[in-house]
Amino acid sequence: MTDSWATSPAAAVAPGVDLHLELGASGLRRGLTDALREAVRTGRLASGTRLPSSRSLAADLGVARNTVADAYAELVAEGWLTARQGSGTRVARRAAPRDAATPAAVTRRDARREPAYSLMPGSPDLASFPRAQWLKAARRALTAAPHEAFGYGDPRGRVELRTAVAEYLARARGVRATPERVVVCSGFVHGLALLAKVLGRRRVREVAVESYGLHYHRDLLAEAGFGTPALGFDAHGSRTGELAELGGAGAVLLTPAHQFPIGVALRPQRRAAAVDWARGTGGLILEDDYDGEFRYDRQPVGALQGLDPERVVYLGTASKSLAPGLRLAWMVLPGALADEVAAAMVKADVTCGSPDQLTLAEFITSGAYDRHVRAMRLRYRRRRDQLVAALAERAPDVRVTGIAAGLHAVLELPPGTERSVVQAAAWQGLALEGVGSFRHPAVERDRDALVVGYARPSDSAWTGALDALCRALPPA
């Protein structure tokens, strides 16, 4: 026999909520057991889904309650479901098939499941976004905003935000800025795309990059027609002295305050070498200061831009300090570039909404931004300390490298173990990223490591994520 019921979103299924099941002709209990198993196996019922009570489902099917209870019990025994007093019957977190599937097939199937925890880098603690303070800033900003603020406006962005950003960066990051040299954009990638257009018109052929970094930054530059030669890298950061050997490079993209992802700060001599190269060749340094405010062992190192504002483009965002969903970022440009980038902004016709810009300006000038950054600095420092302590106790052979800063830590692994640890983490329900994901294609493999983002998990998930990480690491 075949019966059908409407399907609800998996995570919301609860007692009395309809399911869609295909019952075969092999008997009521066997047909129900097979139908539920198949729904879990194929992913229609996702991990953690709460199933209807046996009484509710029996009433819907028109069968005895014991028939449903027996089917549930069999699937619990097989590992497809879990049953807990007060929590009902749910789909097990890792309900692996009990058939003769190959390990590779099981791995692929498991990889499609949503992980229970994530230590992926690149995200702040979104639960700590200061909603109440942001709302207050929005009310004040919109109440005081002139009518013209809701027009098309200056392609550089609202002057209120450009002024607030210039003052903040001068005070907190040592950036030498004026509102006229600030351009507001919707994120680092947006800013890099605008700069790529300007550099292309200036006939730049290559933009040097670091040996490790985000592939989509390299991809953007490559798609814009640039070569992306990689600088050598060691414990002191990118070997900027090699820039002189790259005859075709007209610009270089660096993360000097806290290299992403390896986590070291660029040494003063190499900062100076980069500036000397730019001065001597007319090149540009594109400074990505993505989490420069979060240094835990001492005061943050000032921005490289302060050494030469005419040769360095400073790029910063609210993505790590507040939230990426705001889509607010800024560039501080050399005088000769400011007009060209503003013109590129007009042609691209991609600007940030003025209400959000006005709100962020008010948030900064009121002091709320400073207070939030200081609070998050303490929170992230505690998270990093807890990570280091857990590893010292449970995985003493795994070394945490890089400076105490930012939203991620690098865990050095024994040679040849990175891929197996990432796979082991997946079986623990933990999403992890290995350092190999960030390696430039032209760079030989020189290390095995994990890039652990400790800011992302909620407080309730943090302990579980740490436990899963420690279980996945190689035994001592």
Sequence and secondary structure as in RCSB ss.txt:
>XXXX:A:sequence
MTDSWATSPAAAVAPGVDLHLELGASGLRRGLTDALREAVRTGRLASGTRLPSSRSLAADLGVARNTVADAYAEL
VAEGWLTARQGSGTRVARRAAPRDAATPAAVTRRDARREPAYSLMPGSPDLASFPRAQWLKAARRALTAAPHEAF
GYGDPRGRVELRTAVAEYLARARGVRATPERVVVCSGFVHGLALLAKVLGRRRVREVAVESYGLHYHRDLLAEAG
FGTPALGFDAHGSRTGELAELGGAGAVLLTPAHQFPIGVALRPQRRAAAVDWARGTGGLILEDDYDGEFRYDRQP
VGALQGLDPERVVYLGTASKSLAPGLRLAWMVLPGALADEVAAAMVKADVTCGSPDQLTLAEFITSGAYDRHVRA
MRLRYRRRRDQLVAALAERAPDVRVTGIAAGLHAVLELPPGTERSVVQAAAWQGLALEGVGSFRHPAVERDRDAL
VVGYARPSDSAWTGALDALCRALPPA
>XXXX:A:secstr
         GGG  TT        SS HHHHHHHHHHHHHHTTSS TT B   HHHHHHHHTS HHHHHHHHHHH
HHHTSEEEETTTEEEE TT    S   HHHHHHHHHTS  SEE  SS   GGG  HHHHHHHHHHHHHH  GGGG
SS  TT  HHHHHHHHHHHHHHT     GGGEEEESSHHHHHHHHHHHHHHTT  EEEEESBS HHHHHHHHHTT
 B  EE EETTEE GGGGGG TTEEEEEE  SS TTT     HHHHHHHHHHHHHHT EEEEE TTTT BSSSS 
   GGGG TTTEEEEEESTTTT GGG  EEEE  HHHHHHHHHHHHHHT    HHHHHHHHHHHHTTHHHHHHHH
HHHHHHHHHHHHHHHHHHH TTSEEES SBSSEEEEE  TT HHHHHHHHHHTTEE EEGGGGB TTS     EE
EEE SSS HHHHHHHHHHHHHHS   
